Amino acid sequence: MSVGRGLLFLIVAGTAWGTAGAAAALVFGAGDMGPISLSFWRCAGGFVLLLAARAAGRWGRQGRRGRRGSGKAKPGAAAARVRRVIVTGVALAVFQTAYFASVEATGLAVGTVVTMGSGPVLIALGARLTLGERLGGGGAVAVVGALAGLVVLVLGGADGGASATVRPVGVVWGLLSAAAYAAMTLLTRRWGRAGGADSSDTTVWAFAVVALLLLPLASVEGLLPHTAEPLRVGGYLLYIAAVPTAVAYALYFAGAAVVRSATVSVIMLLEPVGAAVIAVVLLGEALTAATVVGTALMLAAVTGLGVAETRSAVAERRGAAPA
């Protein structure tokens, strides 16, 4: 896959993720479903949808052609695929569950800032130490600008930050979530560099791992909600499983395999931007100066890193071409 297509996939994924919060709020408002149960149905539904799509031949064609053309699989290839699926599934489960725990302990504003703010920093450091990817001066400025925009966007919308209470337990959960997200992104990039990794195959079965891990906790919390509008809640759950889960994560894992890890982390900050736009346009929230400034800063950072990533890929192709 080209870097340009990978960037497009990541932009669509980040935008789709931004709709998940609004849909989840509608689910919580229509019944008594808890966050763990919502995560379970999100991942279980995403697994079923992706598995059906693969059976219909819409996903994994490149991987199947590669396996047919290679004749005999390399020794240990099946074991490597299983390890990738398990590691990705565990990281994804920790990422989602720890984020919900952070939000519950210290509030949405602080939990989001800690998780999504520390994520790009951890990914940039990890990419430099484990993958040898240099961020560069322009990339560092873009990351700082994106983090500043995130802080303005989230804390500025929480009564100017006055209602945001920092609790150490919530901060620890947020850092754990960010670390799991960083590990998932870095490993996806490493496997993409090595080649032979079928991102769609990993995505499908990683959701199965997450669903199995969350099932006991969701059963304790209550799998089925008590609601007077079961069809409405079912429609919301179907949307969450389809768009910000099955589609978005499939695009995310495919794009993260070919785009530099630090760039991936900043582009994924489109999620709070999308959530802010939905809150203003569809949910009737007031358009504040913090929303405008924070959105502008983050979009500028995403655009700058996208242009730099494309130029870098073009330069590498030119350097690799024969004289």
Disulfide bonds with the S-S distance in Angstrom:
none
